[in-house]
Amino acid sequence: MKNGITIQYDTEKLKKQYPIICASRLEALKKVISDAYVDTIGLSLADPDELWSFALGNIELIEPLTEKEKAKAKVIADRLRQLDPQFPVTPESKTALGTPTLRETVQSLANRIEDDAVLAKHLTTLLKIYKRGSLTETDYNDNRADSVKTTRILIERWIQMPLGEKWVIASLCFFSDLAMAKLVYYMANNKTKWLPETRLNKEPERIRKLYESLGLIPAKPRVIKDIDFKGGKVHWTFFKKRIHSGA
């Protein structure tokens, strides 16, 4: 590593933690994407599949989709297949999804739900979806949790995949909450602003609550104790007991 510093980390601990930390990062990414779809569509995962089918059938998709867009669409496709394995959903085409009509959806709900109060509730939701009209990619992006810079940076930089030469300083899971708060703020402000001293007491706690809410798992033990910004560069302060001077 630069400046003659070599990181000493228990390889057995890292071997056990690495897949768990990586999995937490992927789950956090999946969570913010799926939450964005739920918020955009206006349905909960407990709502009947007829409502999901109607809502998704009226989403405006742009064809052809990019690989990233296909990944987003797959989240919804997987949800529908869980509800109905025979439902024809493909990420690539809205045509394959189809557009259930309002009448077809009402009839399906009425045939299946015997409780009048429950049926009335779902029909009210259906009418809201119908009156709202088609949703667009812009609607989705407006509801994406990972469009918030802090959340996006936390997820993207949580752990380097795969491990590389600079895996410690590239992976936020090895940072203390203080060091993490400083670097995330710096990156969120396009590397032009440093975290103000007035926020040094509260920001680490806010960051901790955020990564915990996302389910991101930090490394144990962590490596980077603090960071400072001097001479236009980031300087790292390591926990002394886990470093030694290189040759």
Secondary structure, DSSP 8 states (H G I E B T S, - for coil): -GGGEEE---HHHHHHHHHHHHHHHHHHHHHHHHHHHHHHHT--TTS-HHHHHHHHHTB---SS--HHHHHHHHHHHHHHHHH-TTS---TT-HHHH----HHHHHHHHHHH---HHHHHHHHHHHHHHHHH--B-HHHHHHT-GGGSHHHHHHHHTSS-SS--TTTTTT-GGGB-HHHHHHHHHHHHTTTS----GGGTTTHHHHHHHHHHHTT----SS--EEEEEEETTEEEEEE-GGGEEE--
